Amino acid sequence: MDEIELPSSFLKQDVKSDPVTEEQLEELYNLSESYEALFNKRARLYRERGLNNEDLSEDDFAELILEHYTFLKRPVIVNNDKIFIGNSKKTVAAAKEAIHAH
C-alpha cells in the first residue's frame, strides 16, 4: 500500500497512546456526517463482541470509538474542510491529491 507523506504542517496523533477525545470525534463527525463512516468494522473486537450481529446506532458507533482506539478507522486525514477515512486505494489517492494540490 502507498504511504501518504504528510507535510510537516500536519499534526499526527497516535490514537493508541493519545486516544481521540469527544471533542475531536465531534469535529470528525461534523466533517464526515457519520460515526459509522469513522468506525472500523475490521477491528478484532467488533467480531469478538458479536457487534457485527447487532444493529448499531450512530450513538453506539461513537461510544465504541471513544472506548477503544481500534474502533476508529485509520488513517483519518483532515485537510482544511475535507476528511479522508481509511486506507483504500481510492481514499489514499484522493488524500494525496488534496494534500499536494497547489
Steps between C-alpha positions, in 0.01 A plus 500: 500500500615850423592709799374853524783741567361780711658844495653610830211743547268204567453380857529125549323333790573146615151401614636200687698713745297821456134395457251708308307738724125562484572843355725358229243233415233770468725693260553185291126433506426853381721437196394140428135536613512140626655317793453177306727637223769550767450152645738211424286193437819297451597545865550168677283615791213570259467128427611375842221693671247392239440860403491395135169324581345806665319795349722779630384862513711807427526550879625143539771557239607823675518333843701207366750729324553689825527172694781337300737641240469198268141597424617816321562434132851618416652707371273799536639802321346842526618752243323835532130407487546158335527169681656178370422182693674165459768360277320391184690582181233750398511679837881508508513640145242769581683595821834527319346716230338733756812528713736572215267723297627853456 
